[in-house]
């Protein structure tokens, strides 16, 4: 029983190590095999015409932050 556990653990370590080496040497981002949201024809996760209140608040906060950064860059 212990030998099966150790063999499985070593196998998993080899697979994870091989995936890590592939990631390090190819410098590609990790992605799913199906292409994700863009394969469905959606440009964003929330494909609604009008953003929800939480998103509106977040966008307004980001806009204020950008305005402040631009203000301090000009001075």
RODO-122227 format. One record per residue: chain; residue in one letter; x, y, z of N, C-alpha, C in turn; residue number from 1. Coordinates in pm, 1 decimal. Each point is the difference from the previous one (the first is absolute). Example, Ala and Ser with C-alpha at 12.3 -4.5 7.8 and 13.67 -1.06 7.14 Angstrom:
! RODO-122227
<atom><ch>A</ch><aa>A</aa><n_px>1319.0</n_px><n_py>-569.0</n_py><n_pz>780.0</n_pz><ca_px>-89.0</ca_px><ca_py>119.0</ca_py><ca_pz>0.0</ca_pz><c_px>90.0</c_px><c_py>120.0</c_py><c_pz>0.0</c_pz><i>1</i></atom>
<atom><ch>A</ch><aa>S</aa><n_px>-35.0</n_px><n_py>105.0</n_py><n_pz>-72.0</n_pz><ca_px>82.0</ca_px><ca_py>119.0</ca_py><ca_pz>6.0</ca_pz><c_px>-77.0</c_px><c_py>109.0</c_py><c_pz>73.0</c_pz><i>2</i></atom>
***
This chain:
! RODO-122227
<atom><ch>A</ch><aa>X</aa><n_px>82.4</n_px><n_py>-119.3</n_py><n_pz>0.0</n_pz><ca_px>-82.4</ca_px><ca_py>119.3</ca_py><ca_pz>0.0</ca_pz><c_px>86.2</c_px><c_py>124.8</c_py><c_pz>0.0</c_pz><i>1</i></atom>
<atom><ch>A</ch><aa>X</aa><n_px>103.9</n_px><n_py>1.1</n_py><n_pz>80.6</n_pz><ca_px>87.3</ca_px><ca_py>115.8</ca_py><ca_pz>6.8</ca_pz><c_px>76.8</c_px><c_py>17.8</c_py><c_pz>-130.3</c_pz><i>2</i></atom>
<atom><ch>A</ch><aa>X</aa><n_px>35.4</n_px><n_py>-108.7</n_py><n_pz>-64.9</n_pz><ca_px>73.7</ca_px><ca_py>10.8</ca_py><ca_pz>-127.2</ca_pz><c_px>-87.2</c_px><c_py>62.3</c_py><c_pz>-108.1</c_pz><i>3</i></atom>
<atom><ch>A</ch><aa>X</aa><n_px>-128.5</n_px><n_py>-30.6</n_py><n_pz>-0.6</n_pz><ca_px>-91.6</ca_px><ca_py>61.0</ca_py><ca_pz>-98.3</ca_pz><c_px>-10.4</c_px><c_py>149.6</c_py><c_pz>26.3</c_pz><i>4</i></atom>
<atom><ch>A</ch><aa>X</aa><n_px>-11.0</n_px><n_py>37.9</n_py><n_pz>126.3</n_pz><ca_px>-7.3</ca_px><ca_py>141.3</ca_py><ca_pz>35.1</ca_pz><c_px>126.7</c_px><c_py>73.9</c_py><c_pz>-43.2</c_pz><i>5</i></atom>
<atom><ch>A</ch><aa>X</aa><n_px>115.3</n_px><n_py>-54.8</n_py><n_pz>30.9</n_pz><ca_px>127.3</ca_px><ca_py>63.4</ca_py><ca_pz>-34.9</ca_pz><c_px>15.3</c_px><c_py>7.7</c_py><c_pz>-151.7</c_pz><i>6</i></atom>
<atom><ch>A</ch><aa>X</aa><n_px>-36.2</n_px><n_py>-105.8</n_py><n_pz>-71.1</n_pz><ca_px>10.4</ca_px><ca_py>-0.3</ca_py><ca_pz>-146.2</ca_pz><c_px>-93.3</c_px><c_py>105.5</c_py><c_pz>-60.1</c_pz><i>7</i></atom>
<atom><ch>A</ch><aa>X</aa><n_px>-120.9</n_px><n_py>10.1</n_py><n_pz>52.2</n_pz><ca_px>-95.0</ca_px><ca_py>101.4</ca_py><ca_pz>-48.6</ca_pz><c_px>50.9</c_px><c_py>140.2</c_py><c_pz>28.3</c_pz><i>8</i></atom>
<atom><ch>A</ch><aa>X</aa><n_px>54.2</n_px><n_py>19.3</n_py><n_pz>119.4</n_pz><ca_px>52.7</ca_px><ca_py>131.6</ca_py><ca_pz>37.2</ca_pz><c_px>115.8</c_px><c_py>40.5</c_py><c_pz>-90.9</c_pz><i>9</i></atom>
<atom><ch>A</ch><aa>X</aa><n_px>90.7</n_px><n_py>-93.5</n_py><n_pz>-26.6</n_pz><ca_px>113.2</ca_px><ca_py>27.3</ca_py><ca_pz>-88.3</ca_pz><c_px>-49.0</c_px><c_py>29.9</c_py><c_pz>-141.3</c_pz><i>10</i></atom>
<atom><ch>A</ch><aa>X</aa><n_px>-98.6</n_px><n_py>-74.3</n_py><n_pz>-46.6</n_pz><ca_px>-55.6</ca_px><ca_py>23.4</ca_py><ca_pz>-133.5</ca_pz><c_px>-60.0</c_px><c_py>140.1</c_py><c_pz>-10.4</c_pz><i>11</i></atom>
<atom><ch>A</ch><aa>X</aa><n_px>-76.7</n_px><n_py>39.2</n_py><n_pz>101.0</n_pz><ca_px>-57.3</ca_px><ca_py>134.4</ca_py><ca_pz>0.5</ca_pz><c_px>109.3</c_px><c_py>106.9</c_py><c_pz>2.8</c_pz><i>12</i></atom>
<atom><ch>A</ch><aa>X</aa><n_px>103.3</n_px><n_py>-20.8</n_py><n_pz>78.1</n_pz><ca_px>110.2</ca_px><ca_py>96.3</ca_py><ca_pz>3.9</ca_pz><c_px>67.6</c_px><c_py>11.8</c_py><c_pz>-136.6</c_pz><i>13</i></atom>
<atom><ch>A</ch><aa>X</aa><n_px>18.7</n_px><n_py>-111.7</n_py><n_pz>-68.5</n_pz><ca_px>60.6</ca_px><ca_py>3.5</ca_py><ca_pz>-133.2</ca_pz><c_px>-88.6</c_px><c_py>75.4</c_py><c_pz>-99.4</c_pz><i>14</i></atom>
<atom><ch>A</ch><aa>X</aa><n_px>-129.0</n_px><n_py>-24.3</n_py><n_pz>4.9</n_pz><ca_px>-92.0</ca_px><ca_py>68.8</ca_py><ca_pz>-90.5</ca_pz><c_px>-1.1</c_px><c_py>150.0</c_py><c_pz>28.9</c_pz><i>15</i></atom>
<atom><ch>A</ch><aa>X</aa><n_px>-10.6</n_px><n_py>37.6</n_py><n_pz>125.6</n_pz><ca_px>-0.9</ca_px><ca_py>141.8</ca_py><ca_pz>36.9</ca_pz><c_px>133.5</c_px><c_py>64.8</c_py><c_pz>-35.4</c_pz><i>16</i></atom>
<atom><ch>A</ch><aa>X</aa><n_px>109.6</n_px><n_py>-70.5</n_py><n_pz>22.5</n_pz><ca_px>131.3</ca_px><ca_py>52.9</ca_py><ca_pz>-37.5</ca_pz><c_px>12.3</c_px><c_py>19.0</c_py><c_pz>-150.6</c_pz><i>17</i></atom>
<atom><ch>A</ch><aa>X</aa><n_px>-49.5</n_px><n_py>-94.9</n_py><n_pz>-76.9</n_pz><ca_px>3.1</ca_px><ca_py>14.0</ca_py><ca_pz>-146.0</ca_pz><c_px>-83.8</c_px><c_py>117.3</c_py><c_pz>-47.8</c_pz><i>18</i></atom>
<atom><ch>A</ch><aa>X</aa><n_px>-117.5</n_px><n_py>18.6</n_py><n_pz>59.4</n_pz><ca_px>-84.2</ca_px><ca_py>113.6</ca_py><ca_pz>-36.5</ca_pz><c_px>68.1</c_px><c_py>130.8</c_py><c_pz>37.8</c_pz><i>19</i></atom>
<atom><ch>A</ch><aa>X</aa><n_px>65.9</n_px><n_py>3.7</n_py><n_pz>112.3</n_pz><ca_px>69.9</ca_px><ca_py>121.0</ca_py><ca_pz>44.2</ca_pz><c_px>113.6</c_px><c_py>34.0</c_py><c_pz>-95.9</c_pz><i>20</i></atom>
<atom><ch>A</ch><aa>X</aa><n_px>75.8</n_px><n_py>-100.5</n_py><n_pz>-40.0</n_pz><ca_px>109.0</ca_px><ca_py>25.5</ca_py><ca_pz>-95.2</ca_pz><c_px>-53.3</c_px><c_py>51.1</c_py><c_pz>-132.1</c_pz><i>21</i></atom>
<atom><ch>A</ch><aa>X</aa><n_px>-108.6</n_px><n_py>-57.0</n_py><n_pz>-46.2</n_pz><ca_px>-61.3</ca_px><ca_py>48.8</ca_py><ca_pz>-123.7</ca_pz><c_px>-43.5</c_px><c_py>144.5</c_py><c_pz>11.7</c_pz><i>22</i></atom>
<atom><ch>A</ch><aa>X</aa><n_px>-55.8</n_px><n_py>35.3</n_py><n_pz>114.0</n_pz><ca_px>-43.9</ca_px><ca_py>137.3</ca_py><ca_pz>21.8</ca_pz><c_px>118.5</c_px><c_py>95.8</c_py><c_pz>6.8</c_pz><i>23</i></atom>
<atom><ch>A</ch><aa>X</aa><n_px>105.7</n_px><n_py>-39.5</n_py><n_pz>69.5</n_pz><ca_px>116.7</ca_px><ca_py>86.4</ca_py><ca_pz>17.8</ca_pz><c_px>71.3</c_px><c_py>23.6</c_py><c_pz>-133.6</c_pz><i>24</i></atom>
<atom><ch>A</ch><aa>X</aa><n_px>19.6</n_px><n_py>-104.5</n_py><n_pz>-77.3</n_pz><ca_px>77.3</ca_px><ca_py>13.7</ca_py><ca_pz>-122.9</ca_pz><c_px>-79.6</c_px><c_py>59.6</c_py><c_pz>-115.3</c_pz><i>25</i></atom>
<atom><ch>A</ch><aa>X</aa><n_px>-130.1</n_px><n_py>-22.2</n_py><n_pz>-6.4</n_pz><ca_px>-77.7</ca_px><ca_py>52.0</ca_py><ca_pz>-111.9</ca_pz><c_px>-55.5</c_px><c_py>139.2</c_py><c_pz>29.4</c_pz><i>26</i></atom>
<atom><ch>A</ch><aa>X</aa><n_px>-3.0</n_px><n_py>41.5</n_py><n_pz>124.3</n_pz><ca_px>-49.2</ca_px><ca_py>132.4</ca_py><ca_pz>42.5</ca_pz><c_px>-141.6</c_px><c_py>27.9</c_py><c_pz>-49.8</c_pz><i>27</i></atom>
<atom><ch>A</ch><aa>X</aa><n_px>-82.0</n_px><n_py>-101.2</n_py><n_pz>-4.2</n_pz><ca_px>-138.6</ca_px><ca_py>17.4</ca_py><ca_pz>-40.7</ca_pz><c_px>-88.2</c_px><c_py>0.7</c_py><c_pz>123.8</c_pz><i>28</i></atom>
<atom><ch>A</ch><aa>X</aa><n_px>-108.3</n_px><n_py>74.8</n_py><n_pz>-6.0</n_pz><ca_px>-93.1</ca_px><ca_py>1.2</ca_py><ca_pz>112.1</ca_pz><c_px>-80.7</c_px><c_py>-128.3</c_py><c_pz>0.6</c_pz><i>29</i></atom>
<atom><ch>A</ch><aa>X</aa><n_px>-41.9</n_px><n_py>-40.8</n_py><n_pz>116.8</n_pz><ca_px>-82.1</ca_px><ca_py>-119.0</ca_py><ca_pz>11.6</ca_pz><c_px>-140.2</c_px><c_py>31.2</c_py><c_pz>-49.4</c_pz><i>30</i></atom>
<atom><ch>A</ch><aa>X</aa><n_px>-57.1</n_px><n_py>-90.9</n_py><n_pz>-77.6</n_pz><ca_px>-134.7</ca_px><ca_py>22.4</ca_py><ca_pz>-52.1</ca_pz><c_px>-71.2</c_px><c_py>-133.2</c_py><c_pz>-15.2</c_pz><i>31</i></atom>
<atom><ch>A</ch><aa>X</aa><n_px>-129.5</n_px><n_py>6.8</n_py><n_pz>-6.5</n_pz><ca_px>-79.0</ca_px><ca_py>-120.1</ca_py><ca_pz>-18.0</ca_pz><c_px>5.7</c_px><c_py>-48.4</c_py><c_pz>-143.9</c_pz><i>32</i></atom>
<atom><ch>A</ch><aa>X</aa><n_px>-44.1</n_px><n_py>-119.8</n_py><n_pz>-22.6</n_pz><ca_px>8.3</ca_px><ca_py>-57.1</ca_py><ca_pz>-133.9</ca_pz><c_px>-112.7</c_px><c_py>47.2</c_py><c_pz>-90.4</c_pz><i>33</i></atom>
<atom><ch>A</ch><aa>X</aa><n_px>-108.5</n_px><n_py>49.6</n_py><n_pz>56.2</n_pz><ca_px>-115.3</ca_px><ca_py>35.9</ca_py><ca_pz>-82.8</ca_pz><c_px>2.6</c_px><c_py>145.8</c_py><c_pz>-45.0</c_pz><i>34</i></atom>
<atom><ch>A</ch><aa>X</aa><n_px>86.9</n_px><n_py>82.9</n_py><n_pz>50.2</n_pz><ca_px>6.2</ca_px><ca_py>139.2</ca_py><ca_pz>-41.9</ca_pz><c_px>-73.6</c_px><c_py>94.8</c_py><c_pz>91.6</c_pz><i>35</i></atom>
<atom><ch>A</ch><aa>X</aa><n_px>-76.3</n_px><n_py>-49.9</n_py><n_pz>91.4</n_pz><ca_px>-66.4</ca_px><ca_py>83.9</ca_py><ca_pz>99.3</ca_pz><c_px>-116.7</c_px><c_py>81.0</c_py><c_pz>-54.1</c_pz><i>36</i></atom>
<atom><ch>A</ch><aa>X</aa><n_px>-20.6</n_px><n_py>116.0</n_py><n_pz>57.8</n_pz><ca_px>-113.4</ca_px><ca_py>86.4</ca_py><ca_pz>-31.4</ca_pz><c_px>3.3</c_px><c_py>46.6</c_py><c_pz>-145.8</c_pz><i>37</i></atom>
<atom><ch>A</ch><aa>X</aa><n_px>117.9</n_px><n_py>29.4</n_py><n_pz>-53.4</n_pz><ca_px>8.0</ca_px><ca_py>51.1</ca_py><ca_pz>-137.2</ca_pz><c_px>-46.7</c_px><c_py>-103.0</c_py><c_pz>-100.8</c_pz><i>38</i></atom>
<atom><ch>A</ch><aa>X</aa><n_px>9.1</n_px><n_py>-128.5</n_py><n_pz>30.2</n_pz><ca_px>-49.4</ca_px><ca_py>-103.1</ca_py><ca_pz>-90.6</ca_pz><c_px>-152.1</c_px><c_py>4.3</c_py><c_pz>-11.8</c_pz><i>39</i></atom>
<atom><ch>A</ch><aa>X</aa><n_px>-67.1</n_px><n_py>56.8</n_py><n_pz>99.5</n_pz><ca_px>-144.9</ca_px><ca_py>12.4</ca_py><ca_pz>-1.6</ca_pz><c_px>-46.5</c_px><c_py>126.6</c_py><c_pz>-69.4</c_pz><i>40</i></atom>
<atom><ch>A</ch><aa>X</aa><n_px>93.1</n_px><n_py>84.7</n_py><n_pz>-42.2</n_pz><ca_px>-35.4</ca_px><ca_py>124.8</ca_py><ca_pz>-65.7</ca_pz><c_px>-24.4</c_px><c_py>114.7</c_py><c_pz>96.2</c_pz><i>41</i></atom>
<atom><ch>A</ch><aa>X</aa><n_px>33.7</n_px><n_py>-18.7</n_py><n_pz>127.1</n_pz><ca_px>-19.0</ca_px><ca_py>104.9</ca_py><ca_pz>100.0</ca_pz><c_px>131.3</c_px><c_py>73.7</c_py><c_pz>19.7</c_pz><i>42</i></atom>
<atom><ch>A</ch><aa>X</aa><n_px>-6.9</n_px><n_py>132.8</n_py><n_pz>7.9</n_pz><ca_px>120.4</ca_px><ca_py>80.3</ca_py><ca_pz>17.4</ca_pz><c_px>40.2</c_px><c_py>13.0</c_py><c_pz>146.0</c_pz><i>43</i></atom>
<atom><ch>A</ch><aa>X</aa><n_px>-94.2</n_px><n_py>-18.1</n_py><n_pz>89.7</n_pz><ca_px>28.9</ca_px><ca_py>14.0</ca_py><ca_pz>142.2</ca_pz><c_px>-80.9</c_px><c_py>-103.4</c_py><c_pz>76.7</c_pz><i>44</i></atom>
<atom><ch>A</ch><aa>X</aa><n_px>30.9</n_px><n_py>-18.0</n_py><n_pz>125.7</n_pz><ca_px>-68.7</ca_px><ca_py>-100.5</ca_py><ca_pz>80.7</ca_pz><c_px>-147.1</c_px><c_py>36.2</c_py><c_pz>16.4</c_pz><i>45</i></atom>
<atom><ch>A</ch><aa>X</aa><n_px>-26.1</n_px><n_py>123.0</n_py><n_pz>30.0</n_pz><ca_px>-137.9</ca_px><ca_py>47.8</ca_py><ca_pz>13.8</ca_pz><c_px>-40.1</c_px><c_py>61.6</c_py><c_pz>-133.5</c_pz><i>46</i></atom>
<atom><ch>A</ch><aa>X</aa><n_px>-80.3</n_px><n_py>-68.3</n_py><n_pz>-78.0</n_pz><ca_px>-35.7</ca_px><ca_py>46.6</ca_py><ca_pz>-133.9</ca_pz><c_px>-135.2</c_px><c_py>70.7</c_py><c_pz>-0.3</c_pz><i>47</i></atom>
<atom><ch>A</ch><aa>X</aa><n_px>-24.9</n_px><n_py>78.0</n_py><n_pz>103.5</n_pz><ca_px>-126.0</ca_px><ca_py>72.8</ca_py><ca_pz>6.8</ca_pz><c_px>18.9</c_px><c_py>140.8</c_py><c_pz>-57.2</c_pz><i>48</i></atom>
<atom><ch>A</ch><aa>X</aa><n_px>-103.5</n_px><n_py>58.3</n_py><n_pz>-58.6</n_pz><ca_px>14.2</ca_px><ca_py>132.4</ca_py><ca_pz>-61.7</ca_pz><c_px>26.4</c_px><c_py>111.9</c_py><c_pz>99.9</c_pz><i>49</i></atom>
<atom><ch>A</ch><aa>X</aa><n_px>-57.4</n_px><n_py>-11.4</n_py><n_pz>119.8</n_pz><ca_px>17.1</ca_px><ca_py>103.0</ca_py><ca_pz>102.0</ca_pz><c_px>64.0</c_px><c_py>-64.8</c_py><c_pz>122.6</c_pz><i>50</i></atom>
<atom><ch>A</ch><aa>X</aa><n_px>115.1</n_px><n_py>52.4</n_py><n_pz>46.4</n_pz><ca_px>66.4</ca_px><ca_py>-62.4</ca_py><ca_pz>115.2</ca_pz><c_px>-83.0</c_px><c_py>13.1</c_py><c_pz>127.8</c_pz><i>51</i></atom>
<atom><ch>A</ch><aa>X</aa><n_px>21.0</n_px><n_py>-92.3</n_py><n_pz>91.7</n_pz><ca_px>-71.9</ca_px><ca_py>1.9</ca_py><ca_pz>127.4</ca_pz><c_px>53.7</c_px><c_py>114.3</c_py><c_pz>88.3</c_pz><i>52</i></atom>
<atom><ch>A</ch><aa>X</aa><n_px>-68.7</n_px><n_py>24.0</n_py><n_pz>110.6</n_pz><ca_px>36.2</ca_px><ca_py>111.2</ca_py><ca_pz>88.6</ca_pz><c_px>141.2</c_px><c_py>-14.7</c_py><c_pz>56.7</c_pz><i>53</i></atom>
<atom><ch>A</ch><aa>X</aa><n_px>36.7</n_px><n_py>-121.3</n_py><n_pz>37.0</n_pz><ca_px>134.2</ca_px><ca_py>-21.0</ca_py><ca_pz>56.1</ca_pz><c_px>107.1</c_px><c_py>32.8</c_py><c_pz>-103.2</c_pz><i>54</i></atom>
<atom><ch>A</ch><aa>X</aa><n_px>-23.0</n_px><n_py>-39.5</n_py><n_pz>-124.7</n_pz><ca_px>97.0</ca_px><ca_py>29.9</ca_py><ca_pz>-105.9</ca_pz><c_px>4.0</c_px><c_py>149.7</c_py><c_pz>-29.7</c_pz><i>55</i></atom>
<atom><ch>A</ch><aa>X</aa><n_px>-115.2</n_px><n_py>66.2</n_py><n_pz>2.6</n_pz><ca_px>-3.0</ca_px><ca_py>144.4</ca_py><ca_pz>-21.1</ca_pz><c_px>81.4</c_px><c_py>72.4</c_py><c_pz>106.9</c_pz><i>56</i></atom>
<atom><ch>A</ch><aa>X</aa><n_px>-14.2</n_px><n_py>-43.6</n_py><n_pz>126.4</n_pz><ca_px>76.7</ca_px><ca_py>61.2</ca_py><ca_pz>108.0</ca_pz><c_px>149.1</c_px><c_py>-21.8</c_py><c_pz>-20.1</c_pz><i>57</i></atom>
<atom><ch>A</ch><aa>X</aa><n_px>36.3</n_px><n_py>-122.8</n_py><n_pz>-40.2</n_pz><ca_px>141.3</ca_px><ca_py>-31.6</ca_py><ca_pz>-21.8</ca_pz><c_px>56.8</c_px><c_py>81.6</c_py><c_pz>-116.1</c_pz><i>58</i></atom>
<atom><ch>A</ch><aa>X</aa><n_px>-77.0</n_px><n_py>15.1</n_py><n_pz>-107.5</n_pz><ca_px>45.6</ca_px><ca_py>79.9</ca_py><ca_pz>-114.0</ca_pz><c_px>14.6</c_px><c_py>146.9</c_py><c_pz>37.6</c_pz><i>59</i></atom>
<atom><ch>A</ch><aa>X</aa><n_px>-94.1</n_px><n_py>51.7</n_py><n_pz>80.7</n_pz><ca_px>8.0</ca_px><ca_py>138.9</ca_py><ca_pz>43.9</ca_pz><c_px>122.2</c_px><c_py>21.4</c_py><c_pz>89.0</c_pz><i>60</i></atom>
<atom><ch>A</ch><aa>X</aa><n_px>26.6</n_px><n_py>-95.8</n_py><n_pz>87.9</n_pz><ca_px>116.8</ca_px><ca_py>9.6</ca_py><ca_pz>87.3</ca_pz><c_px>129.0</c_px><c_py>-0.3</c_py><c_pz>-82.0</c_pz><i>61</i></atom>
<atom><ch>A</ch><aa>X</aa><n_px>7.9</n_px><n_py>-87.0</n_py><n_pz>-100.7</n_pz><ca_px>118.2</ca_px><ca_py>-4.9</ca_py><ca_pz>-85.9</ca_pz><c_px>15.6</c_px><c_py>129.9</c_py><c_pz>-79.2</c_pz><i>62</i></atom>
<atom><ch>A</ch><aa>X</aa><n_px>-111.1</n_px><n_py>57.0</n_py><n_pz>-44.2</n_pz><ca_px>5.8</ca_px><ca_py>125.8</ca_py><ca_pz>-75.3</ca_pz><c_px>50.9</c_px><c_py>113.5</c_py><c_pz>88.9</c_pz><i>63</i></atom>
<atom><ch>A</ch><aa>X</aa><n_px>-49.7</n_px><n_py>5.4</n_py><n_pz>125.6</n_pz><ca_px>47.8</ca_px><ca_py>102.8</ca_py><ca_pz>92.8</ca_pz><c_px>149.1</c_px><c_py>-16.4</c_py><c_pz>26.9</c_pz><i>64</i></atom>
<atom><ch>A</ch><aa>X</aa><n_px>42.7</n_px><n_py>-122.4</n_py><n_pz>14.8</n_pz><ca_px>142.5</ca_px><ca_py>-26.8</ca_py><ca_pz>26.2</ca_pz><c_px>84.6</c_px><c_py>43.6</c_py><c_pz>-119.4</c_pz><i>65</i></atom>
<atom><ch>A</ch><aa>X</aa><n_px>-46.8</n_px><n_py>-32.1</n_py><n_pz>-121.6</n_pz><ca_px>73.9</ca_px><ca_py>43.2</ca_py><ca_pz>-119.5</ca_pz><c_px>5.9</c_px><c_py>152.2</c_py><c_pz>-10.1</c_pz><i>66</i></atom>
<atom><ch>A</ch><aa>X</aa><n_px>-110.2</n_px><n_py>67.4</n_py><n_pz>33.7</n_pz><ca_px>-2.7</ca_px><ca_py>145.8</ca_py><ca_pz>-2.9</ca_pz><c_px>100.5</c_px><c_py>57.8</c_py><c_pz>98.8</c_pz><i>67</i></atom>
<atom><ch>A</ch><aa>X</aa><n_px>6.5</n_px><n_py>-59.4</n_py><n_pz>118.4</n_pz><ca_px>96.0</ca_px><ca_py>48.2</ca_py><ca_pz>100.0</ca_pz><c_px>143.1</c_px><c_py>-21.3</c_py><c_pz>-46.8</c_pz><i>68</i></atom>
<atom><ch>A</ch><aa>X</aa><n_px>26.0</n_px><n_py>-114.2</n_py><n_pz>-59.0</n_pz><ca_px>135.6</ca_px><ca_py>-27.3</ca_py><ca_pz>-51.2</ca_pz><c_px>36.5</c_px><c_py>98.9</c_py><c_pz>-111.4</c_pz><i>69</i></atom>
<atom><ch>A</ch><aa>X</aa><n_px>-93.4</n_px><n_py>25.7</n_py><n_pz>-88.3</n_pz><ca_px>26.2</ca_px><ca_py>97.1</ca_py><ca_pz>-107.7</ca_pz><c_px>20.4</c_px><c_py>140.3</c_py><c_pz>56.3</c_pz><i>70</i></atom>
<atom><ch>A</ch><aa>X</aa><n_px>-75.8</n_px><n_py>35.0</n_py><n_pz>101.7</n_pz><ca_px>12.4</ca_px><ca_py>131.3</ca_py><ca_pz>62.6</ca_pz><c_px>139.3</c_px><c_py>18.7</c_py><c_pz>58.9</c_pz><i>71</i></atom>
<atom><ch>A</ch><aa>X</aa><n_px>50.5</n_px><n_py>-101.5</n_py><n_pz>68.0</n_pz><ca_px>131.8</ca_px><ca_py>11.4</ca_py><ca_pz>61.4</ca_pz><c_px>112.9</c_px><c_py>-10.1</c_py><c_pz>-102.1</c_pz><i>72</i></atom>
<atom><ch>A</ch><aa>X</aa><n_px>-24.0</n_px><n_py>-63.4</n_py><n_pz>-111.7</n_pz><ca_px>103.0</ca_px><ca_py>-8.2</ca_py><ca_pz>-104.6</ca_pz><c_px>18.6</c_px><c_py>133.8</c_py><c_pz>-70.3</c_pz><i>73</i></atom>
<atom><ch>A</ch><aa>X</aa><n_px>-107.7</n_px><n_py>75.6</n_py><n_pz>-12.7</n_pz><ca_px>6.5</ca_px><ca_py>128.5</ca_py><ca_pz>-69.5</ca_pz><c_px>74.7</c_px><c_py>102.0</c_py><c_pz>85.1</c_pz><i>74</i></atom>
<atom><ch>A</ch><aa>X</aa><n_px>-22.3</n_px><n_py>-1.8</n_py><n_pz>130.3</n_pz><ca_px>61.7</ca_px><ca_py>99.6</ca_py><ca_pz>87.6</ca_pz><c_px>143.3</c_px><c_py>-24.0</c_py><c_pz>15.6</c_pz><i>75</i></atom>
***
